[in-house]
Amino acid sequence: MIEKKGMVRVSFTELNKETVLINKVNANLFRGMEAVGGKLTITNQRLIFTSHSLNIQAGTTDIPMSEIATVRKRNTMGLIPNGMSVILKNGTEHKFVVWKRDMLIKTILDNMGS
């Protein structure tokens, strides 16, 4: 891992290209009825949600930027304005609970064409 002027570059050999870490934030990802707590990592190539080990539904969800159709705001439980939906080209929707969603949505949209 190489850190340079506030950016961390992580090389994923299985991708055979360099990936730039853009942001890493606390988040919840709805898996069915459970809001799984963890970290959402945003790179120029993908979104990676990694759950905390204490969750019932532990594990990683990897979403390539190239598979994302759109990202939009949503309200958690229909009321709380802290949700973000990532909708894939195949129609799958990933529902996240995050802080600073406007900034995260803009970051994702800005990197979808990369």
MOPAC internal coordinates of N, CA, C and O (Angstrom, degrees):
PM7 1SCF
backbone

  N    0.0000 0     0.00 0     0.00 0    0    0    0
  C    1.4386 1     0.00 0     0.00 0    1    0    0
  C    1.5183 1   108.05 1     0.00 0    2    1    0
  O    1.2310 1   120.43 1   -47.47 1    3    2    1
  N    1.3228 1   116.78 1   132.53 1    3    2    1
  C    1.4538 1   122.14 1  -178.42 1    5    3    2
  C    1.5245 1   108.19 1  -118.85 1    6    5    3
  O    1.2310 1   120.21 1   -54.16 1    7    6    5
  N    1.3280 1   117.20 1   125.84 1    7    6    5
  C    1.4568 1   120.17 1   176.96 1    9    7    6
  C    1.5181 1   108.48 1  -104.47 1   10    9    7
  O    1.2310 1   121.00 1   -49.45 1   11   10    9
  N    1.3380 1   115.69 1   130.55 1   11   10    9
  C    1.4557 1   120.41 1  -177.38 1   13   11   10
  C    1.5230 1   109.31 1  -142.21 1   14   13   11
  O    1.2310 1   120.13 1   -65.08 1   15   14   13
  N    1.3170 1   117.35 1   114.92 1   15   14   13
  C    1.4560 1   123.55 1   176.83 1   17   15   14
  C    1.5243 1   112.84 1    46.91 1   18   17   15
  O    1.2310 1   119.92 1  -127.95 1   19   18   17
  N    1.3360 1   117.76 1    52.05 1   19   18   17
  C    1.4493 1   121.71 1   175.23 1   21   19   18
  C    1.5132 1   115.42 1    83.91 1   22   21   19
  O    1.2310 1   119.64 1   173.41 1   23   22   21
  N    1.3089 1   118.28 1    -6.59 1   23   22   21
  C    1.4687 1   120.31 1   177.78 1   25   23   22
  C    1.5191 1   108.58 1  -111.09 1   26   25   23
  O    1.2310 1   121.10 1   -38.92 1   27   26   25
  N    1.3048 1   115.50 1   141.08 1   27   26   25
  C    1.4551 1   120.53 1   177.60 1   29   27   26
  C    1.5169 1   107.33 1  -107.68 1   30   29   27
  O    1.2310 1   120.13 1   -51.93 1   31   30   29
  N    1.3079 1   117.37 1   128.07 1   31   30   29
  C    1.4631 1   121.37 1   177.13 1   33   31   30
  C    1.5245 1   108.38 1  -104.50 1   34   33   31
  O    1.2310 1   121.50 1   -52.53 1   35   34   33
  N    1.3131 1   114.74 1   127.47 1   35   34   33
  C    1.4513 1   120.73 1  -179.88 1   37   35   34
  C    1.5184 1   107.15 1  -118.34 1   38   37   35
  O    1.2310 1   120.12 1   -52.42 1   39   38   37
  N    1.3049 1   117.38 1   127.58 1   39   38   37
  C    1.4537 1   120.75 1   179.76 1   41   39   38
  C    1.5217 1   109.69 1   -97.49 1   42   41   39
  O    1.2310 1   120.14 1   -61.65 1   43   42   41
  N    1.3338 1   117.34 1   118.35 1   43   42   41
  C    1.4526 1   122.62 1   177.15 1   45   43   42
  C    1.5284 1   107.68 1   -99.56 1   46   45   43
  O    1.2310 1   120.12 1   -74.57 1   47   46   45
  N    1.3221 1   117.37 1   105.43 1   47   46   45
  C    1.4524 1   120.19 1  -175.88 1   49   47   46
  C    1.5206 1   111.97 1   -63.94 1   50   49   47
  O    1.2310 1   119.98 1   148.55 1   51   50   49
  N    1.3484 1   117.65 1   -31.45 1   51   50   49
  C    1.4543 1   118.97 1  -179.75 1   53   51   50
  C    1.5291 1   112.11 1   -67.97 1   54   53   51
  O    1.2310 1   120.07 1   159.46 1   55   54   53
  N    1.3450 1   117.47 1   -20.54 1   55   54   53
  C    1.4513 1   121.05 1   177.50 1   57   55   54
  C    1.5243 1   111.73 1   -90.53 1   58   57   55
  O    1.2310 1   120.89 1   162.53 1   59   58   57
  N    1.3327 1   115.89 1   -17.47 1   59   58   57
  C    1.4574 1   122.98 1  -179.38 1   61   59   58
  C    1.5285 1   112.30 1    58.48 1   62   61   59
  O    1.2310 1   120.37 1  -149.05 1   63   62   61
  N    1.3243 1   116.89 1    30.95 1   63   62   61
  C    1.4623 1   121.36 1   174.88 1   65   63   62
  C    1.5196 1   108.55 1  -154.51 1   66   65   63
  O    1.2310 1   121.31 1   -20.15 1   67   66   65
  N    1.2893 1   115.09 1   159.85 1   67   66   65
  C    1.4552 1   120.30 1  -178.78 1   69   67   66
  C    1.5284 1   109.72 1   -81.32 1   70   69   67
  O    1.2310 1   121.01 1   -40.95 1   71   70   69
  N    1.3249 1   115.68 1   139.05 1   71   70   69
  C    1.4476 1   122.26 1   179.20 1   73   71   70
  C    1.5216 1   108.59 1  -118.98 1   74   73   71
  O    1.2310 1   120.42 1   -43.49 1   75   74   73
  N    1.3235 1   116.81 1   136.51 1   75   74   73
  C    1.4596 1   121.50 1  -178.91 1   77   75   74
  C    1.5264 1   108.84 1  -104.55 1   78   77   75
  O    1.2310 1   120.72 1   -55.84 1   79   78   77
  N    1.3270 1   116.23 1   124.16 1   79   78   77
  C    1.4569 1   122.01 1   175.34 1   81   79   78
  C    1.5184 1   108.46 1   -74.83 1   82   81   79
  O    1.2310 1   120.49 1   -57.58 1   83   82   81
  N    1.3272 1   116.66 1   122.42 1   83   82   81
  C    1.4548 1   121.44 1  -177.36 1   85   83   82
  C    1.5248 1   111.10 1   -99.92 1   86   85   83
  O    1.2310 1   120.30 1   135.48 1   87   86   85
  N    1.3379 1   117.02 1   -44.52 1   87   86   85
  C    1.4540 1   120.46 1  -177.75 1   89   87   86
  C    1.5229 1   109.24 1  -159.37 1   90   89   87
  O    1.2310 1   121.02 1   -26.89 1   91   90   89
  N    1.3199 1   115.66 1   153.11 1   91   90   89
  C    1.4599 1   122.16 1   175.05 1   93   91   90
  C    1.5190 1   106.34 1  -140.52 1   94   93   91
  O    1.2310 1   120.65 1   -59.83 1   95   94   93
  N    1.3516 1   116.37 1   120.17 1   95   94   93
  C    1.4594 1   121.23 1  -173.80 1   97   95   94
  C    1.5232 1   110.82 1  -133.73 1   98   97   95
  O    1.2310 1   121.24 1   -22.45 1   99   98   97
  N    1.3269 1   115.24 1   157.55 1   99   98   97
  C    1.4579 1   120.42 1   171.08 1  101   99   98
  C    1.5190 1   107.90 1   -69.34 1  102  101   99
  O    1.2310 1   120.52 1   -38.26 1  103  102  101
  N    1.3214 1   116.62 1   141.74 1  103  102  101
  C    1.4621 1   120.38 1  -179.50 1  105  103  102
  C    1.5245 1   109.23 1  -158.17 1  106  105  103
  O    1.2310 1   121.41 1   -17.30 1  107  106  105
  N    1.3136 1   114.91 1   162.70 1  107  106  105
  C    1.4548 1   122.32 1   168.46 1  109  107  106
  C    1.5204 1   106.70 1  -118.95 1  110  109  107
  O    1.2310 1   120.48 1   -36.43 1  111  110  109
  N    1.3094 1   116.69 1   143.57 1  111  110  109
  C    1.4613 1   122.89 1   176.03 1  113  111  110
  C    1.5153 1   107.33 1  -121.87 1  114  113  111
  O    1.2310 1   120.66 1   -55.94 1  115  114  113
  N    1.3321 1   116.34 1   124.06 1  115  114  113
  C    1.4631 1   119.20 1   177.54 1  117  115  114
  C    1.5172 1   109.34 1   -73.45 1  118  117  115
  O    1.2310 1   121.53 1   -56.95 1  119  118  117
  N    1.3243 1   114.69 1   123.05 1  119  118  117
  C    1.4665 1   122.84 1   171.58 1  121  119  118
  C    1.5185 1   105.14 1  -120.28 1  122  121  119
  O    1.2310 1   121.12 1   -83.69 1  123  122  121
  N    1.3349 1   115.47 1    96.31 1  123  122  121
  C    1.4573 1   119.61 1  -171.05 1  125  123  122
  C    1.5214 1   108.40 1    68.83 1  126  125  123
  O    1.2310 1   120.18 1    50.89 1  127  126  125
  N    1.3149 1   117.27 1  -129.11 1  127  126  125
  C    1.4619 1   121.98 1  -179.68 1  129  127  126
  C    1.5225 1   112.71 1   -86.27 1  130  129  127
  O    1.2310 1   120.02 1   164.55 1  131  130  129
  N    1.3271 1   117.56 1   -15.45 1  131  130  129
  C    1.4586 1   121.08 1  -176.66 1  133  131  130
  C    1.5253 1   111.18 1   -86.48 1  134  133  131
  O    1.2310 1   121.30 1   -50.75 1  135  134  133
  N    1.3367 1   115.11 1   129.25 1  135  134  133
  C    1.4722 1   120.86 1   171.98 1  137  135  134
  C    1.5238 1   105.79 1   -91.26 1  138  137  135
  O    1.2310 1   120.79 1   -80.17 1  139  138  137
  N    1.3081 1   116.10 1    99.83 1  139  138  137
  C    1.4618 1   123.09 1  -174.72 1  141  139  138
  C    1.5220 1   109.09 1   -79.79 1  142  141  139
  O    1.2310 1   120.14 1   -56.33 1  143  142  141
  N    1.3212 1   117.34 1   123.67 1  143  142  141
  C    1.4563 1   121.74 1   179.73 1  145  143  142
  C    1.5148 1   111.73 1   -82.63 1  146  145  143
  O    1.2310 1   121.02 1   -33.59 1  147  146  145
  N    1.3352 1   115.66 1   146.41 1  147  146  145
  C    1.4599 1   119.13 1   178.42 1  149  147  146
  C    1.5086 1   111.78 1   176.27 1  150  149  147
  O    1.2310 1   121.23 1    27.27 1  151  150  149
  N    1.3255 1   115.25 1  -152.73 1  151  150  149
  C    1.4699 1   123.33 1  -179.28 1  153  151  150
  C    1.5216 1   108.96 1  -120.85 1  154  153  151
  O    1.2310 1   121.11 1   -42.40 1  155  154  153
  N    1.3277 1   115.48 1   137.60 1  155  154  153
  C    1.4588 1   121.78 1   173.40 1  157  155  154
  C    1.5186 1   107.22 1  -107.67 1  158  157  155
  O    1.2310 1   120.99 1   -62.54 1  159  158  157
  N    1.3196 1   115.71 1   117.46 1  159  158  157
  C    1.4572 1   122.32 1   177.81 1  161  159  158
  C    1.5157 1   107.95 1  -102.37 1  162  161  159
  O    1.2310 1   120.78 1   -51.31 1  163  162  161
  N    1.3254 1   116.11 1   128.69 1  163  162  161
  C    1.4671 1   121.74 1   178.34 1  165  163  162
  C    1.5191 1   107.55 1  -112.29 1  166  165  163
  O    1.2310 1   121.00 1   -57.88 1  167  166  165
  N    1.3326 1   115.70 1   122.12 1  167  166  165
  C    1.4590 1   121.03 1   174.43 1  169  167  166
  C    1.5236 1   107.79 1  -117.96 1  170  169  167
  O    1.2310 1   120.50 1    -3.37 1  171  170  169
  N    1.3014 1   116.65 1   176.63 1  171  170  169
  C    1.4629 1   119.73 1   176.70 1  173  171  170
  C    1.5303 1   111.90 1   -71.76 1  174  173  171
  O    1.2310 1   119.83 1   170.49 1  175  174  173
  N    1.3265 1   117.94 1    -9.51 1  175  174  173
  C    1.4660 1   122.11 1  -177.23 1  177  175  174
  C    1.5310 1   114.51 1  -112.48 1  178  177  175
  O    1.2310 1   120.24 1   155.91 1  179  178  177
  N    1.3498 1   117.14 1   -24.09 1  179  178  177
  C    1.4653 1   118.89 1  -172.02 1  181  179  178
  C    1.5143 1   112.48 1  -164.78 1  182  181  179
  O    1.2310 1   121.68 1   -13.37 1  183  182  181
  N    1.3399 1   114.39 1   166.63 1  183  182  181
  C    1.4588 1   122.86 1   167.91 1  185  183  182
  C    1.5211 1   105.93 1  -106.75 1  186  185  183
  O    1.2310 1   120.50 1   -44.74 1  187  186  185
  N    1.3174 1   116.65 1   135.26 1  187  186  185
  C    1.4616 1   120.19 1   179.34 1  189  187  186
  C    1.5199 1   107.51 1  -129.30 1  190  189  187
  O    1.2310 1   120.52 1   -65.81 1  191  190  189
  N    1.3352 1   116.61 1   114.19 1  191  190  189
  C    1.4565 1   120.84 1   174.95 1  193  191  190
  C    1.5234 1   107.99 1  -100.52 1  194  193  191
  O    1.2310 1   121.04 1   -56.24 1  195  194  193
  N    1.3257 1   115.62 1   123.76 1  195  194  193
  C    1.4625 1   121.53 1   178.80 1  197  195  194
  C    1.5199 1   107.73 1  -118.92 1  198  197  195
  O    1.2310 1   120.66 1   -60.57 1  199  198  197
  N    1.3292 1   116.35 1   119.43 1  199  198  197
  C    1.4619 1   120.40 1  -176.87 1  201  199  198
  C    1.5198 1   111.28 1   -76.89 1  202  201  199
  O    1.2310 1   121.69 1   -23.83 1  203  202  201
  N    1.3446 1   114.37 1   156.17 1  203  202  201
  C    1.4573 1   119.83 1   170.79 1  205  203  202
  C    1.5238 1   107.66 1   -68.57 1  206  205  203
  O    1.2310 1   119.75 1   -29.22 1  207  206  205
  N    1.3001 1   118.08 1   150.78 1  207  206  205
  C    1.4699 1   121.44 1  -176.81 1  209  207  206
  C    1.5273 1   113.13 1   -68.01 1  210  209  207
  O    1.2310 1   119.45 1   163.40 1  211  210  209
  N    1.3237 1   118.66 1   -16.60 1  211  210  209
  C    1.4652 1   121.30 1  -177.43 1  213  211  210
  C    1.5248 1   113.74 1   -81.89 1  214  213  211
  O    1.2310 1   119.44 1   171.31 1  215  214  213
  N    1.3171 1   118.68 1    -8.69 1  215  214  213
  C    1.4573 1   121.61 1  -179.55 1  217  215  214
  C    1.5230 1   111.31 1   -72.71 1  218  217  215
  O    1.2310 1   120.92 1   -29.00 1  219  218  217
  N    1.3218 1   115.85 1   151.00 1  219  218  217
  C    1.4662 1   120.85 1   175.02 1  221  219  218
  C    1.5295 1   109.31 1   -64.54 1  222  221  219
  O    1.2310 1   120.75 1   135.39 1  223  222  221
  N    1.3359 1   116.16 1   -44.61 1  223  222  221
  C    1.4614 1   121.66 1  -179.90 1  225  223  222
  C    1.5340 1   109.05 1  -101.33 1  226  225  223
  O    1.2310 1   120.98 1  -105.62 1  227  226  225
  N    1.3039 1   115.73 1    74.38 1  227  226  225
  C    1.4656 1   120.75 1  -179.66 1  229  227  226
  C    1.5308 1   110.08 1   -78.95 1  230  229  227
  O    1.2310 1   121.12 1   -19.25 1  231  230  229
  N    1.3280 1   115.47 1   160.75 1  231  230  229
  C    1.4611 1   119.84 1   176.03 1  233  231  230
  C    1.5087 1   111.94 1   136.84 1  234  233  231
  O    1.2310 1   121.58 1     3.89 1  235  234  233
  N    1.3283 1   114.59 1  -176.11 1  235  234  233
  C    1.4586 1   122.55 1  -175.58 1  237  235  234
  C    1.5236 1   110.13 1  -116.89 1  238  237  235
  O    1.2310 1   120.91 1   -40.87 1  239  238  237
  N    1.3158 1   115.87 1   139.13 1  239  238  237
  C    1.4644 1   122.50 1   172.25 1  241  239  238
  C    1.5196 1   106.77 1  -116.18 1  242  241  239
  O    1.2310 1   120.62 1   -57.89 1  243  242  241
  N    1.3266 1   116.43 1   122.11 1  243  242  241
  C    1.4587 1   123.45 1  -175.67 1  245  243  242
  C    1.5298 1   108.14 1  -113.40 1  246  245  243
  O    1.2310 1   120.46 1   -59.77 1  247  246  245
  N    1.3318 1   116.73 1   120.23 1  247  246  245
  C    1.4636 1   121.50 1  -177.23 1  249  247  246
  C    1.5299 1   108.93 1  -121.69 1  250  249  247
  O    1.2310 1   119.68 1   -73.34 1  251  250  249
  N    1.3340 1   118.22 1   106.66 1  251  250  249
  C    1.4659 1   120.13 1   176.41 1  253  251  250
  C    1.5302 1   110.46 1   -64.62 1  254  253  251
  O    1.2310 1   120.41 1   -40.69 1  255  254  253
  N    1.3250 1   116.82 1   139.31 1  255  254  253
  C    1.4675 1   121.25 1   177.44 1  257  255  254
  C    1.5234 1   111.09 1   -56.32 1  258  257  255
  O    1.2310 1   120.46 1   145.22 1  259  258  257
  N    1.3239 1   116.73 1   -34.78 1  259  258  257
  C    1.4654 1   121.26 1  -177.94 1  261  259  258
  C    1.5285 1   112.80 1   -66.22 1  262  261  259
  O    1.2310 1   119.87 1   163.00 1  263  262  261
  N    1.3413 1   117.85 1   -17.00 1  263  262  261
  C    1.4631 1   121.95 1  -179.58 1  265  263  262
  C    1.5243 1   112.71 1   -93.73 1  266  265  263
  O    1.2310 1   119.94 1   171.91 1  267  266  265
  N    1.3501 1   117.72 1    -8.09 1  267  266  265
  C    1.4583 1   121.35 1  -175.99 1  269  267  266
  C    1.5216 1   110.27 1   -83.30 1  270  269  267
  O    1.2310 1   120.73 1   -53.56 1  271  270  269
  N    1.3433 1   116.22 1   126.44 1  271  270  269
  C    1.4658 1   121.69 1   176.24 1  273  271  270
  C    1.5191 1   110.23 1   -86.81 1  274  273  271
  O    1.2310 1   120.61 1   135.30 1  275  274  273
  N    1.3388 1   116.44 1   -44.70 1  275  274  273
  C    1.4572 1   120.67 1  -179.92 1  277  275  274
  C    1.5216 1   110.45 1  -161.18 1  278  277  275
  O    1.2310 1   121.52 1   -15.14 1  279  278  277
  N    1.3195 1   114.71 1   164.86 1  279  278  277
  C    1.4621 1   122.73 1   175.88 1  281  279  278
  C    1.5169 1   106.22 1  -133.87 1  282  281  279
  O    1.2310 1   120.53 1   -45.20 1  283  282  281
  N    1.3355 1   116.59 1   134.80 1  283  282  281
  C    1.4635 1   118.82 1  -178.82 1  285  283  282
  C    1.5235 1   111.52 1  -145.44 1  286  285  283
  O    1.2310 1   121.54 1   -16.57 1  287  286  285
  N    1.3116 1   114.66 1   163.43 1  287  286  285
  C    1.4615 1   121.19 1   177.03 1  289  287  286
  C    1.5245 1   109.51 1   -72.87 1  290  289  287
  O    1.2310 1   121.47 1   -28.51 1  291  290  289
  N    1.3376 1   114.80 1   151.49 1  291  290  289
  C    1.4622 1   120.64 1   171.96 1  293  291  290
  C    1.5175 1   107.25 1  -149.23 1  294  293  291
  O    1.2310 1   120.60 1   -20.92 1  295  294  293
  N    1.3002 1   116.46 1   159.08 1  295  294  293
  C    1.4519 1   121.68 1   177.25 1  297  295  294
  C    1.5200 1   109.29 1  -102.38 1  298  297  295
  O    1.2310 1   120.38 1   -52.33 1  299  298  297
  N    1.3077 1   116.88 1   127.67 1  299  298  297
  C    1.4539 1   121.78 1   177.18 1  301  299  298
  C    1.5264 1   108.17 1   -69.31 1  302  301  299
  O    1.2310 1   120.54 1   -46.74 1  303  302  301
  N    1.3120 1   116.57 1   133.26 1  303  302  301
  C    1.4649 1   124.17 1  -176.63 1  305  303  302
  C    1.5306 1   111.35 1    54.43 1  306  305  303
  O    1.2310 1   120.45 1  -154.67 1  307  306  305
  N    1.3359 1   116.74 1    25.33 1  307  306  305
  C    1.4500 1   121.74 1   177.84 1  309  307  306
  C    1.5141 1   114.66 1    75.25 1  310  309  307
  O    1.2310 1   119.83 1   177.88 1  311  310  309
  N    1.3387 1   117.92 1    -2.12 1  311  310  309
  C    1.4641 1   120.78 1  -173.64 1  313  311  310
  C    1.5197 1   115.03 1  -126.20 1  314  313  311
  O    1.2310 1   120.33 1   138.43 1  315  314  313
  N    1.3145 1   116.97 1   -41.57 1  315  314  313
  C    1.4641 1   121.96 1  -169.45 1  317  315  314
  C    1.5292 1   109.48 1   -89.05 1  318  317  315
  O    1.2310 1   119.75 1   -59.87 1  319  318  317
  N    1.3358 1   118.08 1   120.13 1  319  318  317
  C    1.4715 1   121.40 1  -175.30 1  321  319  318
  C    1.5315 1   112.97 1   -82.02 1  322  321  319
  O    1.2310 1   121.17 1  -118.17 1  323  322  321
  N    1.3350 1   115.37 1    61.83 1  323  322  321
  C    1.4672 1   119.91 1   179.92 1  325  323  322
  C    1.5262 1   112.07 1  -133.52 1  326  325  323
  O    1.2310 1   120.33 1  -159.88 1  327  326  325
  N    1.3182 1   116.98 1    20.12 1  327  326  325
  C    1.4543 1   120.42 1  -177.07 1  329  327  326
  C    1.5129 1   112.70 1  -105.48 1  330  329  327
  O    1.2310 1   121.68 1   -23.65 1  331  330  329
  N    1.3231 1   114.39 1   156.35 1  331  330  329
  C    1.4619 1   122.35 1   178.99 1  333  331  330
  C    1.5311 1   107.11 1  -141.92 1  334  333  331
  O    1.2310 1   120.76 1   -52.56 1  335  334  333
  N    1.3297 1   116.16 1   127.44 1  335  334  333
  C    1.4667 1   121.20 1   176.35 1  337  335  334
  C    1.5195 1   109.25 1  -104.27 1  338  337  335
  O    1.2310 1   121.00 1   -50.30 1  339  338  337
  N    1.3217 1   115.68 1   129.70 1  339  338  337
  C    1.4592 1   122.48 1   173.77 1  341  339  338
  C    1.5185 1   105.81 1  -108.57 1  342  341  339
  O    1.2310 1   120.62 1   -66.57 1  343  342  341
  N    1.3258 1   116.41 1   113.43 1  343  342  341
  C    1.4605 1   121.50 1  -176.43 1  345  343  342
  C    1.5135 1   108.60 1  -106.98 1  346  345  343
  O    1.2310 1   121.58 1   -54.61 1  347  346  345
  N    1.3371 1   114.57 1   125.39 1  347  346  345
  C    1.4562 1   120.45 1  -178.13 1  349  347  346
  C    1.5212 1   111.36 1   -87.00 1  350  349  347
  O    1.2310 1   120.64 1   -16.00 1  351  350  349
  N    1.3020 1   116.39 1   164.00 1  351  350  349
  C    1.4588 1   122.57 1  -179.80 1  353  351  350
  C    1.5281 1   111.83 1   -62.04 1  354  353  351
  O    1.2310 1   120.25 1   154.31 1  355  354  353
  N    1.3374 1   117.13 1   -25.69 1  355  354  353
  C    1.4702 1   120.39 1   179.10 1  357  355  354
  C    1.5334 1   112.27 1   -87.05 1  358  357  355
  O    1.2310 1   120.16 1  -175.99 1  359  358  357
  N    1.3531 1   117.29 1     4.01 1  359  358  357
  C    1.4624 1   121.99 1   177.39 1  361  359  358
  C    1.5181 1   115.02 1    95.12 1  362  361  359
  O    1.2310 1   119.58 1   169.26 1  363  362  361
  N    1.3194 1   118.41 1   -10.74 1  363  362  361
  C    1.4637 1   121.79 1   178.54 1  365  363  362
  C    1.5232 1   109.28 1   -64.90 1  366  365  363
  O    1.2310 1   120.78 1   -43.82 1  367  366  365
  N    1.3392 1   116.11 1   136.18 1  367  366  365
  C    1.4674 1   121.00 1   178.15 1  369  367  366
  C    1.5169 1   109.67 1  -116.03 1  370  369  367
  O    1.2310 1   120.68 1   -50.85 1  371  370  369
  N    1.3178 1   116.30 1   129.15 1  371  370  369
  C    1.4603 1   123.17 1   174.85 1  373  371  370
  C    1.5249 1   106.67 1  -108.05 1  374  373  371
  O    1.2310 1   120.63 1   -57.74 1  375  374  373
  N    1.3333 1   116.41 1   122.26 1  375  374  373
  C    1.4605 1   121.82 1  -177.02 1  377  375  374
  C    1.5212 1   109.58 1  -105.20 1  378  377  375
  O    1.2310 1   121.31 1   -60.86 1  379  378  377
  N    1.3364 1   115.10 1   119.14 1  379  378  377
  C    1.4595 1   121.89 1  -179.48 1  381  379  378
  C    1.5181 1   110.67 1  -112.08 1  382  381  379
  O    1.2310 1   120.91 1   -27.25 1  383  382  381
  N    1.3297 1   115.87 1   152.75 1  383  382  381
  C    1.4590 1   123.57 1   167.75 1  385  383  382
  C    1.5202 1   105.63 1  -112.30 1  386  385  383
  O    1.2310 1   120.68 1   -58.35 1  387  386  385
  N    1.3350 1   116.30 1   121.65 1  387  386  385
  C    1.4666 1   121.19 1  -175.28 1  389  387  386
  C    1.5312 1   109.69 1  -144.11 1  390  389  387
  O    1.2310 1   120.73 1   -19.43 1  391  390  389
  N    1.3165 1   116.21 1   160.57 1  391  390  389
  C    1.4565 1   122.21 1   169.23 1  393  391  390
  C    1.5216 1   107.18 1   -96.99 1  394  393  391
  O    1.2310 1   120.45 1   -25.55 1  395  394  393
  N    1.3147 1   116.74 1   154.45 1  395  394  393
  C    1.4676 1   122.57 1   179.68 1  397  395  394
  C    1.5300 1   111.24 1    57.55 1  398  397  395
  O    1.2310 1   121.09 1  -134.50 1  399  398  397
  N    1.3191 1   115.53 1    45.50 1  399  398  397
  C    1.4690 1   120.02 1  -174.95 1  401  399  398
  C    1.5163 1   112.77 1   -62.28 1  402  401  399
  O    1.2310 1   119.85 1   145.25 1  403  402  401
  N    1.3520 1   117.88 1   -34.75 1  403  402  401
  C    1.4726 1   119.42 1   179.68 1  405  403  402
  C    1.5225 1   110.94 1   -58.91 1  406  405  403
  O    1.2310 1   120.74 1   136.02 1  407  406  405
  N    1.3316 1   116.20 1   -43.98 1  407  406  405
  C    1.4646 1   120.86 1   179.39 1  409  407  406
  C    1.5327 1   110.75 1   -66.33 1  410  409  407
  O    1.2310 1   120.39 1   138.70 1  411  410  409
  N    1.3309 1   116.87 1   -41.30 1  411  410  409
  C    1.4704 1   120.08 1  -179.95 1  413  411  410
  C    1.5287 1   111.31 1   -67.09 1  414  413  411
  O    1.2310 1   120.36 1   137.54 1  415  414  413
  N    1.3158 1   116.91 1   -42.46 1  415  414  413
  C    1.4658 1   120.28 1   178.58 1  417  415  414
  C    1.5246 1   110.15 1   -61.14 1  418  417  415
  O    1.2310 1   120.22 1   134.42 1  419  418  417
  N    1.3250 1   117.19 1   -45.58 1  419  418  417
  C    1.4664 1   120.47 1   178.14 1  421  419  418
  C    1.5280 1   110.92 1   -60.49 1  422  421  419
  O    1.2310 1   120.40 1   137.15 1  423  422  421
  N    1.3243 1   116.84 1   -42.85 1  423  422  421
  C    1.4774 1   121.04 1   179.51 1  425  423  422
  C    1.5225 1   110.56 1   -60.29 1  426  425  423
  O    1.2310 1   120.36 1   134.65 1  427  426  425
  N    1.3140 1   116.91 1   -45.35 1  427  426  425
  C    1.4704 1   120.66 1  -179.59 1  429  427  426
  C    1.5310 1   110.54 1   -65.35 1  430  429  427
  O    1.2310 1   120.85 1   131.54 1  431  430  429
  N    1.3261 1   115.99 1   -48.46 1  431  430  429
  C    1.4724 1   119.24 1   179.83 1  433  431  430
  C    1.5202 1   112.28 1   -59.59 1  434  433  431
  O    1.2310 1   120.71 1   141.19 1  435  434  433
  N    1.3337 1   116.25 1   -38.81 1  435  434  433
  C    1.4631 1   120.47 1   179.09 1  437  435  434
  C    1.5312 1   112.61 1   -65.56 1  438  437  435
  O    1.2310 1   120.48 1   154.54 1  439  438  437
  N    1.3229 1   116.69 1   -25.46 1  439  438  437
  C    1.4737 1   120.34 1  -176.45 1  441  439  438
  C    1.5229 1   114.14 1  -103.63 1  442  441  439
  O    1.2310 1   119.85 1   178.84 1  443  442  441
  N    1.3179 1   117.89 1    -1.16 1  443  442  441
  C    1.4649 1   120.30 1   179.86 1  445  443  442
  C    1.5186 1   112.59 1   -64.14 1  446  445  443
  O    1.2310 1   119.62 1   149.92 1  447  446  445
  N    1.3124 1   118.34 1   -30.08 1  447  446  445
  C    1.4557 1   121.40 1  -178.35 1  449  447  446
  C    1.5121 1   114.14 1   -86.95 1  450  449  447
  O    1.2310 1   120.20 1   178.02 1  451  450  449
  N    1.3369 1   117.23 1    -1.98 1  451  450  449
  C    1.4742 1   120.43 1  -176.68 1  453  451  450
  C    1.5031 1   112.80 1   -69.36 1  454  453  451
  O    1.2310 1   120.10 1   180.00 1  455  454  453

